[in-house]
Amino acid sequence: MDQMADNLSEQMERGLDADGLALLREAGKLARDMDVELYLVGGPVRDLLLQRPQLDLDLVVVGDGLGFARAWADRLGASITVHPVFLTATVALPGGRHMDVATARCESYQHPGALPTVQPASIEEDLSRRDFTINALAVALNAGKWGDLYDPRGGQHDLQAGLIRVLHEDSFLDDPTRLIRAVGFEVRLGFSLEEHTHQLLGAAIDESALDLISAQRRAEVLLPLVGEESGADVLARMAELGLLRTMHLGGPVSHELQTSLKQVPAVLEALDAPRTGRSTALARLALVAHDAGTAAATLIDYLQLPGEAGASLTRALAALASPPPQLTAAAVTPAELYFALEHYYIVTVVVLSVNQPFMAGKRIQQYWRELRHIESDITGEDLLAAGAQPGPAFSQALREALRVRLNAPSASPEEQLQAALEYLESVQQ
């Protein structure tokens, strides 16, 4: 990191992509025309100072932020989503880029863990309501002030020292998601918790602060972090601090478990799936829950994960508790492997890959990359055309046809049909 600066013009020229820089310059001109103050704030400024690549462009307007956002969207031909209760808007630019625009605001909390009540404020007040000093930074975008850095809480000092520091004593209680985000910044940036912040975090954990917020908010902050490449280290650090215990996910992360957690992205990649994202997060949470003996229903309820996400966790934990014997049998046919794994989601396949012997992993890859795409050449209409009487055995007969095709990919449609008819004849005797 460069020595402390009062103006970030040069860092903006170096650190922002050409489109982003042009957008900010145009936004500054619009702010001048509308007679409002405009700032780039938070994470983008932090990353500019750290010389880290970033694409986010979070803007704060001192004045009518929503009016600015609407005018900005009109000028760009972009769509806009407005959240008037929080004085924020998201401008979706053609091409997929998003810009968050907020009115500079201060916040109050009716009770610990509640969503904030907001009202317009100065840029200094806006920065003082943020989570950590390293995010309480702003850069002016108006002409005449372009690049001027606002750092009322010493964020530059903490960036240089590699420290995560909250802005006030009740920070973790006002917004308990900061407990998880603090760990995320520690791991992602290679920083450490400032001593008093560490004490405040421990006290908030002891008070079960995460229980004060909804399951949905817990999931919204946890899953993206655990789904990142560094998510294994995030979980290990959460365990060290006692956060996993408060989430019903056990104590320290063993070396063996940590190794499994770190293998998840590579396994997903080997299965032609994205290395990071929701599947990565769910697979890692399943592995931690299995290690801790946490029931799927407990974790699903704690993070409000219904639907496919909940089903993925349920099936993954069931498979970890009782892996299919076909994965480690001395010999197994392709059809036996297919029918053992056919109902598994990608999350189940991944956790079995990292939690079973090497042979199991190879067989899982064989199923996922080759076998699951194979289909029989015959249908129920073929059985009817061959004189078979419709009935409940039809579906299993078609599976027998598929079995032949799985075990002998070159098997002809006639051979597959013959296997299905022989099965029907056997059950009718």
Contacts in CASP RR format, 6 or more apart in sequence:
PFRMAT RR
TARGET T0000
AUTHOR 0000-0000-0000
METHOD contacts of the structure
MODEL  1
MDQMADNLSEQMERGLDADGLALLREAGKLARDMDVELYLVGGPVRDLLL
QRPQLDLDLVVVGDGLGFARAWADRLGASITVHPVFLTATVALPGGRHMD
VATARCESYQHPGALPTVQPASIEEDLSRRDFTINALAVALNAGKWGDLY
DPRGGQHDLQAGLIRVLHEDSFLDDPTRLIRAVGFEVRLGFSLEEHTHQL
LGAAIDESALDLISAQRRAEVLLPLVGEESGADVLARMAELGLLRTMHLG
GPVSHELQTSLKQVPAVLEALDAPRTGRSTALARLALVAHDAGTAAATLI
DYLQLPGEAGASLTRALAALASPPPQLTAAAVTPAELYFALEHYYIVTVV
VLSVNQPFMAGKRIQQYWRELRHIESDITGEDLLAAGAQPGPAFSQALRE
ALRVRLNAPSASPEEQLQAALEYLESVQQ
1 49 0 8 1.000
1 50 0 8 1.000
1 51 0 8 1.000
1 159 0 8 1.000
1 160 0 8 1.000
2 11 0 8 1.000
2 49 0 8 1.000
2 51 0 8 1.000
4 156 0 8 1.000
4 157 0 8 1.000
4 160 0 8 1.000
5 11 0 8 1.000
5 49 0 8 1.000
5 149 0 8 1.000
5 156 0 8 1.000
6 148 0 8 1.000
6 149 0 8 1.000
7 147 0 8 1.000
7 148 0 8 1.000
7 149 0 8 1.000
8 45 0 8 1.000
8 48 0 8 1.000
8 49 0 8 1.000
8 139 0 8 1.000
8 147 0 8 1.000
8 149 0 8 1.000
9 146 0 8 1.000
9 147 0 8 1.000
11 48 0 8 1.000
11 49 0 8 1.000
11 51 0 8 1.000
12 21 0 8 1.000
12 24 0 8 1.000
12 48 0 8 1.000
12 139 0 8 1.000
12 147 0 8 1.000
13 21 0 8 1.000
14 51 0 8 1.000
15 48 0 8 1.000
15 51 0 8 1.000
15 53 0 8 1.000
16 24 0 8 1.000
16 48 0 8 1.000
17 55 0 8 1.000
19 97 0 8 1.000
20 57 0 8 1.000
23 57 0 8 1.000
23 93 0 8 1.000
23 99 0 8 1.000
24 40 0 8 1.000
24 57 0 8 1.000
24 141 0 8 1.000
25 141 0 8 1.000
26 75 0 8 1.000
27 38 0 8 1.000
27 59 0 8 1.000
27 72 0 8 1.000
27 141 0 8 1.000
28 38 0 8 1.000
28 141 0 8 1.000
28 142 0 8 1.000
28 143 0 8 1.000
28 146 0 8 1.000
29 143 0 8 1.000
30 38 0 8 1.000
30 68 0 8 1.000
30 71 0 8 1.000
30 72 0 8 1.000
30 75 0 8 1.000
31 37 0 8 1.000
31 38 0 8 1.000
31 61 0 8 1.000
31 68 0 8 1.000
31 141 0 8 1.000
31 142 0 8 1.000
32 142 0 8 1.000
32 143 0 8 1.000
34 64 0 8 1.000
34 67 0 8 1.000
34 68 0 8 1.000
34 71 0 8 1.000
36 61 0 8 1.000
36 62 0 8 1.000
36 63 0 8 1.000
36 64 0 8 1.000
36 65 0 8 1.000
36 68 0 8 1.000
37 61 0 8 1.000
37 62 0 8 1.000
37 63 0 8 1.000
37 104 0 8 1.000
37 123 0 8 1.000
37 140 0 8 1.000
37 142 0 8 1.000
38 59 0 8 1.000
38 60 0 8 1.000
38 61 0 8 1.000
38 62 0 8 1.000
38 68 0 8 1.000
38 140 0 8 1.000
38 141 0 8 1.000
38 142 0 8 1.000
39 59 0 8 1.000
39 60 0 8 1.000
39 61 0 8 1.000
39 62 0 8 1.000
39 104 0 8 1.000
39 123 0 8 1.000
39 138 0 8 1.000
39 139 0 8 1.000
39 140 0 8 1.000
39 141 0 8 1.000
39 150 0 8 1.000
40 57 0 8 1.000
40 58 0 8 1.000
40 59 0 8 1.000
40 138 0 8 1.000
40 139 0 8 1.000
40 141 0 8 1.000
41 58 0 8 1.000
41 59 0 8 1.000
41 60 0 8 1.000
41 126 0 8 1.000
41 127 0 8 1.000
41 137 0 8 1.000
41 138 0 8 1.000
41 139 0 8 1.000
42 58 0 8 1.000
42 130 0 8 1.000
42 135 0 8 1.000
42 136 0 8 1.000
42 137 0 8 1.000
42 138 0 8 1.000
43 54 0 8 1.000
43 56 0 8 1.000
43 58 0 8 1.000
43 135 0 8 1.000
43 137 0 8 1.000
44 54 0 8 1.000
44 56 0 8 1.000
44 57 0 8 1.000
44 58 0 8 1.000
45 137 0 8 1.000
45 138 0 8 1.000
45 139 0 8 1.000
45 149 0 8 1.000
46 134 0 8 1.000
46 135 0 8 1.000
46 137 0 8 1.000
46 159 0 8 1.000
47 53 0 8 1.000
47 54 0 8 1.000
48 54 0 8 1.000
48 139 0 8 1.000
49 137 0 8 1.000
49 156 0 8 1.000
49 159 0 8 1.000
50 159 0 8 1.000
50 189 0 8 1.000
55 97 0 8 1.000
56 100 0 8 1.000
57 97 0 8 1.000
57 99 0 8 1.000
57 100 0 8 1.000
58 99 0 8 1.000
58 100 0 8 1.000
58 102 0 8 1.000
59 99 0 8 1.000
59 100 0 8 1.000
59 101 0 8 1.000
59 102 0 8 1.000
59 141 0 8 1.000
60 101 0 8 1.000
60 102 0 8 1.000
60 103 0 8 1.000
60 104 0 8 1.000
60 123 0 8 1.000
60 126 0 8 1.000
60 138 0 8 1.000
61 68 0 8 1.000
61 69 0 8 1.000
61 101 0 8 1.000
61 102 0 8 1.000
61 103 0 8 1.000
61 104 0 8 1.000
62 103 0 8 1.000
62 104 0 8 1.000
62 122 0 8 1.000
62 123 0 8 1.000
62 126 0 8 1.000
63 103 0 8 1.000
63 104 0 8 1.000
63 120 0 8 1.000
64 103 0 8 1.000
65 87 0 8 1.000
65 89 0 8 1.000
65 101 0 8 1.000
65 102 0 8 1.000
65 103 0 8 1.000
66 82 0 8 1.000
66 84 0 8 1.000
66 87 0 8 1.000
66 89 0 8 1.000
66 101 0 8 1.000
66 103 0 8 1.000
68 101 0 8 1.000
69 80 0 8 1.000
69 82 0 8 1.000
69 89 0 8 1.000
69 91 0 8 1.000
69 101 0 8 1.000
70 80 0 8 1.000
70 82 0 8 1.000
70 89 0 8 1.000
72 78 0 8 1.000
72 91 0 8 1.000
72 99 0 8 1.000
72 101 0 8 1.000
73 79 0 8 1.000
73 80 0 8 1.000
73 89 0 8 1.000
73 91 0 8 1.000
76 91 0 8 1.000
76 93 0 8 1.000
76 94 0 8 1.000
77 94 0 8 1.000
78 91 0 8 1.000
78 92 0 8 1.000
78 93 0 8 1.000
78 94 0 8 1.000
79 91 0 8 1.000
79 92 0 8 1.000
80 89 0 8 1.000
80 90 0 8 1.000
80 91 0 8 1.000
80 92 0 8 1.000
81 89 0 8 1.000
81 90 0 8 1.000
81 92 0 8 1.000
82 88 0 8 1.000
82 89 0 8 1.000
83 89 0 8 1.000
83 90 0 8 1.000
85 118 0 8 1.000
86 102 0 8 1.000
86 105 0 8 1.000
86 116 0 8 1.000
86 118 0 8 1.000
87 102 0 8 1.000
87 103 0 8 1.000
87 105 0 8 1.000
87 118 0 8 1.000
87 120 0 8 1.000
88 100 0 8 1.000
88 101 0 8 1.000
88 102 0 8 1.000
88 103 0 8 1.000
89 100 0 8 1.000
89 101 0 8 1.000
89 102 0 8 1.000
90 98 0 8 1.000
90 99 0 8 1.000
90 100 0 8 1.000
90 101 0 8 1.000
91 98 0 8 1.000
91 99 0 8 1.000
91 100 0 8 1.000
91 101 0 8 1.000
92 98 0 8 1.000
93 99 0 8 1.000
102 126 0 8 1.000
103 120 0 8 1.000
104 120 0 8 1.000
104 121 0 8 1.000
104 122 0 8 1.000
104 123 0 8 1.000
104 125 0 8 1.000
104 126 0 8 1.000
105 118 0 8 1.000
105 119 0 8 1.000
105 120 0 8 1.000
105 121 0 8 1.000
105 125 0 8 1.000
105 126 0 8 1.000
105 129 0 8 1.000
106 118 0 8 1.000
106 119 0 8 1.000
106 121 0 8 1.000
106 125 0 8 1.000
106 126 0 8 1.000
106 128 0 8 1.000
106 129 0 8 1.000
107 116 0 8 1.000
107 117 0 8 1.000
107 118 0 8 1.000
107 129 0 8 1.000
107 174 0 8 1.000
108 116 0 8 1.000
108 117 0 8 1.000
109 116 0 8 1.000
109 117 0 8 1.000
109 174 0 8 1.000
109 175 0 8 1.000
110 117 0 8 1.000
112 170 0 8 1.000
112 173 0 8 1.000
112 174 0 8 1.000
112 176 0 8 1.000
112 209 0 8 1.000
112 212 0 8 1.000
113 173 0 8 1.000
113 174 0 8 1.000
113 175 0 8 1.000
113 176 0 8 1.000
113 209 0 8 1.000
113 212 0 8 1.000
113 213 0 8 1.000
116 129 0 8 1.000
116 174 0 8 1.000
116 175 0 8 1.000
121 129 0 8 1.000
123 138 0 8 1.000
123 150 0 8 1.000
124 150 0 8 1.000
124 152 0 8 1.000
126 138 0 8 1.000
127 136 0 8 1.000
127 137 0 8 1.000
127 138 0 8 1.000
127 150 0 8 1.000
127 152 0 8 1.000
127 153 0 8 1.000
128 136 0 8 1.000
128 152 0 8 1.000
128 153 0 8 1.000
128 167 0 8 1.000
129 167 0 8 1.000
130 136 0 8 1.000
130 167 0 8 1.000
131 166 0 8 1.000
131 167 0 8 1.000
131 171 0 8 1.000
131 175 0 8 1.000
131 178 0 8 1.000
131 181 0 8 1.000
131 182 0 8 1.000
132 158 0 8 1.000
132 164 0 8 1.000
132 165 0 8 1.000
132 166 0 8 1.000
132 167 0 8 1.000
132 178 0 8 1.000
132 182 0 8 1.000
132 185 0 8 1.000
133 153 0 8 1.000
133 154 0 8 1.000
133 155 0 8 1.000
133 157 0 8 1.000
133 158 0 8 1.000
133 163 0 8 1.000
133 165 0 8 1.000
133 166 0 8 1.000
133 167 0 8 1.000
134 155 0 8 1.000
134 158 0 8 1.000
134 159 0 8 1.000
134 163 0 8 1.000
134 164 0 8 1.000
134 165 0 8 1.000
134 185 0 8 1.000
134 189 0 8 1.000
134 191 0 8 1.000
136 151 0 8 1.000
136 152 0 8 1.000
136 153 0 8 1.000
136 154 0 8 1.000
136 155 0 8 1.000
136 167 0 8 1.000
137 149 0 8 1.000
137 150 0 8 1.000
137 151 0 8 1.000
137 155 0 8 1.000
137 156 0 8 1.000
138 149 0 8 1.000
138 150 0 8 1.000
139 147 0 8 1.000
139 148 0 8 1.000
139 149 0 8 1.000
139 150 0 8 1.000
140 146 0 8 1.000
140 147 0 8 1.000
140 148 0 8 1.000
140 150 0 8 1.000
141 147 0 8 1.000
149 156 0 8 1.000
153 167 0 8 1.000
155 165 0 8 1.000
158 164 0 8 1.000
158 165 0 8 1.000
158 194 0 8 1.000
162 189 0 8 1.000
162 190 0 8 1.000
162 191 0 8 1.000
162 192 0 8 1.000
163 191 0 8 1.000
163 192 0 8 1.000
163 193 0 8 1.000
163 194 0 8 1.000
163 197 0 8 1.000
164 182 0 8 1.000
164 185 0 8 1.000
164 186 0 8 1.000
164 191 0 8 1.000
164 192 0 8 1.000
164 193 0 8 1.000
164 194 0 8 1.000
164 197 0 8 1.000
165 194 0 8 1.000
165 196 0 8 1.000
165 197 0 8 1.000
166 172 0 8 1.000
166 178 0 8 1.000
166 182 0 8 1.000
166 197 0 8 1.000
166 200 0 8 1.000
169 200 0 8 1.000
171 178 0 8 1.000
171 200 0 8 1.000
172 178 0 8 1.000
172 179 0 8 1.000
172 200 0 8 1.000
172 201 0 8 1.000
172 203 0 8 1.000
172 204 0 8 1.000
172 209 0 8 1.000
173 204 0 8 1.000
173 207 0 8 1.000
173 209 0 8 1.000
173 212 0 8 1.000
175 213 0 8 1.000
176 204 0 8 1.000
176 209 0 8 1.000
176 210 0 8 1.000
176 212 0 8 1.000
176 213 0 8 1.000
177 213 0 8 1.000
177 217 0 8 1.000
177 218 0 8 1.000
177 220 0 8 1.000
177 221 0 8 1.000
179 201 0 8 1.000
179 204 0 8 1.000
179 205 0 8 1.000
179 209 0 8 1.000
179 210 0 8 1.000
179 243 0 8 1.000
180 210 0 8 1.000
180 218 0 8 1.000
180 221 0 8 1.000
180 222 0 8 1.000
180 225 0 8 1.000
180 238 0 8 1.000
180 243 0 8 1.000
181 221 0 8 1.000
181 225 0 8 1.000
182 193 0 8 1.000
182 197 0 8 1.000
182 201 0 8 1.000
183 225 0 8 1.000
183 234 0 8 1.000
183 237 0 8 1.000
183 238 0 8 1.000
183 241 0 8 1.000
183 243 0 8 1.000
184 225 0 8 1.000
184 230 0 8 1.000
184 234 0 8 1.000
184 237 0 8 1.000
185 191 0 8 1.000
186 192 0 8 1.000
186 193 0 8 1.000
186 237 0 8 1.000
187 230 0 8 1.000
187 231 0 8 1.000
187 233 0 8 1.000
187 234 0 8 1.000
187 237 0 8 1.000
188 228 0 8 1.000
188 230 0 8 1.000
193 201 0 8 1.000
201 241 0 8 1.000
202 241 0 8 1.000
205 241 0 8 1.000
205 242 0 8 1.000
205 243 0 8 1.000
205 246 0 8 1.000
208 246 0 8 1.000
210 218 0 8 1.000
210 243 0 8 1.000
210 246 0 8 1.000
210 247 0 8 1.000
211 246 0 8 1.000
214 304 0 8 1.000
215 301 0 8 1.000
215 302 0 8 1.000
215 303 0 8 1.000
215 304 0 8 1.000
216 304 0 8 1.000
218 247 0 8 1.000
218 302 0 8 1.000
218 303 0 8 1.000
218 304 0 8 1.000
219 303 0 8 1.000
219 304 0 8 1.000
219 305 0 8 1.000
222 281 0 8 1.000
222 303 0 8 1.000
223 278 0 8 1.000
223 281 0 8 1.000
223 282 0 8 1.000
223 303 0 8 1.000
224 277 0 8 1.000
224 281 0 8 1.000
225 231 0 8 1.000
225 234 0 8 1.000
226 234 0 8 1.000
226 235 0 8 1.000
226 280 0 8 1.000
226 281 0 8 1.000
226 284 0 8 1.000
226 285 0 8 1.000
227 276 0 8 1.000
227 277 0 8 1.000
227 278 0 8 1.000
227 280 0 8 1.000
227 281 0 8 1.000
227 284 0 8 1.000
228 234 0 8 1.000
228 276 0 8 1.000
228 277 0 8 1.000
228 280 0 8 1.000
229 265 0 8 1.000
229 275 0 8 1.000
229 276 0 8 1.000
231 261 0 8 1.000
231 280 0 8 1.000
231 281 0 8 1.000
231 284 0 8 1.000
232 258 0 8 1.000
232 261 0 8 1.000
232 262 0 8 1.000
232 264 0 8 1.000
232 284 0 8 1.000
235 244 0 8 1.000
235 253 0 8 1.000
235 261 0 8 1.000
235 284 0 8 1.000
235 288 0 8 1.000
236 253 0 8 1.000
236 258 0 8 1.000
236 261 0 8 1.000
238 244 0 8 1.000
238 247 0 8 1.000
239 245 0 8 1.000
239 249 0 8 1.000
239 250 0 8 1.000
239 251 0 8 1.000
239 252 0 8 1.000
239 253 0 8 1.000
240 252 0 8 1.000
242 251 0 8 1.000
244 250 0 8 1.000
244 251 0 8 1.000
244 253 0 8 1.000
244 288 0 8 1.000
244 292 0 8 1.000
245 251 0 8 1.000
247 302 0 8 1.000
248 292 0 8 1.000
248 294 0 8 1.000
248 298 0 8 1.000
248 299 0 8 1.000
248 302 0 8 1.000
249 285 0 8 1.000
249 288 0 8 1.000
249 289 0 8 1.000
249 292 0 8 1.000
249 294 0 8 1.000
249 299 0 8 1.000
250 288 0 8 1.000
250 291 0 8 1.000
250 292 0 8 1.000
250 293 0 8 1.000
250 294 0 8 1.000
251 292 0 8 1.000
253 261 0 8 1.000
253 288 0 8 1.000
253 291 0 8 1.000
254 291 0 8 1.000
257 287 0 8 1.000
257 288 0 8 1.000
257 291 0 8 1.000
260 287 0 8 1.000
260 354 0 8 1.000
260 355 0 8 1.000
261 284 0 8 1.000
261 287 0 8 1.000
261 288 0 8 1.000
263 353 0 8 1.000
263 354 0 8 1.000
264 280 0 8 1.000
264 283 0 8 1.000
264 284 0 8 1.000
264 287 0 8 1.000
264 350 0 8 1.000
264 354 0 8 1.000
265 275 0 8 1.000
265 276 0 8 1.000
265 280 0 8 1.000
266 275 0 8 1.000
267 350 0 8 1.000
267 353 0 8 1.000
267 354 0 8 1.000
268 274 0 8 1.000
268 275 0 8 1.000
268 279 0 8 1.000
268 280 0 8 1.000
268 283 0 8 1.000
268 346 0 8 1.000
268 350 0 8 1.000
269 275 0 8 1.000
270 365 0 8 1.000
271 346 0 8 1.000
271 349 0 8 1.000
271 350 0 8 1.000
271 353 0 8 1.000
271 365 0 8 1.000
271 368 0 8 1.000
271 369 0 8 1.000
272 368 0 8 1.000
272 369 0 8 1.000
273 279 0 8 1.000
273 346 0 8 1.000
274 280 0 8 1.000
278 309 0 8 1.000
279 312 0 8 1.000
279 346 0 8 1.000
279 347 0 8 1.000
279 350 0 8 1.000
282 309 0 8 1.000
282 312 0 8 1.000
282 313 0 8 1.000
282 316 0 8 1.000
282 347 0 8 1.000
283 316 0 8 1.000
283 347 0 8 1.000
283 350 0 8 1.000
283 351 0 8 1.000
283 354 0 8 1.000
285 299 0 8 1.000
285 303 0 8 1.000
285 313 0 8 1.000
286 312 0 8 1.000
286 313 0 8 1.000
286 316 0 8 1.000
286 317 0 8 1.000
286 320 0 8 1.000
286 347 0 8 1.000
286 351 0 8 1.000
287 320 0 8 1.000
287 351 0 8 1.000
287 354 0 8 1.000
287 355 0 8 1.000
288 294 0 8 1.000
289 295 0 8 1.000
289 296 0 8 1.000
289 299 0 8 1.000
289 313 0 8 1.000
289 317 0 8 1.000
290 317 0 8 1.000
290 320 0 8 1.000
290 321 0 8 1.000
290 351 0 8 1.000
290 355 0 8 1.000
295 317 0 8 1.000
296 310 0 8 1.000
296 313 0 8 1.000
296 314 0 8 1.000
296 317 0 8 1.000
296 318 0 8 1.000
297 314 0 8 1.000
299 305 0 8 1.000
299 313 0 8 1.000
300 306 0 8 1.000
300 309 0 8 1.000
300 310 0 8 1.000
300 313 0 8 1.000
300 314 0 8 1.000
305 313 0 8 1.000
308 345 0 8 1.000
311 345 0 8 1.000
312 345 0 8 1.000
312 346 0 8 1.000
312 347 0 8 1.000
312 348 0 8 1.000
313 347 0 8 1.000
315 343 0 8 1.000
315 344 0 8 1.000
315 345 0 8 1.000
315 347 0 8 1.000
315 348 0 8 1.000
316 345 0 8 1.000
316 347 0 8 1.000
316 348 0 8 1.000
316 351 0 8 1.000
319 344 0 8 1.000
319 348 0 8 1.000
319 351 0 8 1.000
319 352 0 8 1.000
320 351 0 8 1.000
320 352 0 8 1.000
320 355 0 8 1.000
323 352 0 8 1.000
323 355 0 8 1.000
323 356 0 8 1.000
323 360 0 8 1.000
324 340 0 8 1.000
324 341 0 8 1.000
324 352 0 8 1.000
326 332 0 8 1.000
326 336 0 8 1.000
326 337 0 8 1.000
326 340 0 8 1.000
326 341 0 8 1.000
326 363 0 8 1.000
327 340 0 8 1.000
327 352 0 8 1.000
327 356 0 8 1.000
327 359 0 8 1.000
327 360 0 8 1.000
327 361 0 8 1.000
327 363 0 8 1.000
327 364 0 8 1.000
328 356 0 8 1.000
328 357 0 8 1.000
328 359 0 8 1.000
328 360 0 8 1.000
332 363 0 8 1.000
333 406 0 8 1.000
333 407 0 8 1.000
334 366 0 8 1.000
334 371 0 8 1.000
334 406 0 8 1.000
334 407 0 8 1.000
335 402 0 8 1.000
335 403 0 8 1.000
335 406 0 8 1.000
335 407 0 8 1.000
337 363 0 8 1.000
337 366 0 8 1.000
337 367 0 8 1.000
337 371 0 8 1.000
338 367 0 8 1.000
338 371 0 8 1.000
338 372 0 8 1.000
338 374 0 8 1.000
338 402 0 8 1.000
338 406 0 8 1.000
339 399 0 8 1.000
339 403 0 8 1.000
341 349 0 8 1.000
341 364 0 8 1.000
341 367 0 8 1.000
341 368 0 8 1.000
341 372 0 8 1.000
342 372 0 8 1.000
344 352 0 8 1.000
346 368 0 8 1.000
349 364 0 8 1.000
349 367 0 8 1.000
349 368 0 8 1.000
352 360 0 8 1.000
352 361 0 8 1.000
352 364 0 8 1.000
353 360 0 8 1.000
353 361 0 8 1.000
353 364 0 8 1.000
353 365 0 8 1.000
356 364 0 8 1.000
371 406 0 8 1.000
374 402 0 8 1.000
374 405 0 8 1.000
374 406 0 8 1.000
374 409 0 8 1.000
375 402 0 8 1.000
375 405 0 8 1.000
376 398 0 8 1.000
376 401 0 8 1.000
376 402 0 8 1.000
376 404 0 8 1.000
376 405 0 8 1.000
376 416 0 8 1.000
377 401 0 8 1.000
377 405 0 8 1.000
377 412 0 8 1.000
377 413 0 8 1.000
377 416 0 8 1.000
378 398 0 8 1.000
378 401 0 8 1.000
378 413 0 8 1.000
378 416 0 8 1.000
378 417 0 8 1.000
378 420 0 8 1.000
379 398 0 8 1.000
380 394 0 8 1.000
380 398 0 8 1.000
382 413 0 8 1.000
382 417 0 8 1.000
383 394 0 8 1.000
383 397 0 8 1.000
383 398 0 8 1.000
383 417 0 8 1.000
383 420 0 8 1.000
383 421 0 8 1.000
383 424 0 8 1.000
384 390 0 8 1.000
386 417 0 8 1.000
386 421 0 8 1.000
388 394 0 8 1.000
388 397 0 8 1.000
388 420 0 8 1.000
388 421 0 8 1.000
388 424 0 8 1.000
393 423 0 8 1.000
393 424 0 8 1.000
393 427 0 8 1.000
393 428 0 8 1.000
394 424 0 8 1.000
396 423 0 8 1.000
396 427 0 8 1.000
397 420 0 8 1.000
397 421 0 8 1.000
397 423 0 8 1.000
397 424 0 8 1.000
398 420 0 8 1.000
400 419 0 8 1.000
400 420 0 8 1.000
400 422 0 8 1.000
400 423 0 8 1.000
401 416 0 8 1.000
401 417 0 8 1.000
401 419 0 8 1.000
401 420 0 8 1.000
402 416 0 8 1.000
403 419 0 8 1.000
404 411 0 8 1.000
404 415 0 8 1.000
404 416 0 8 1.000
404 419 0 8 1.000
405 411 0 8 1.000
405 416 0 8 1.000
408 415 0 8 1.000
END
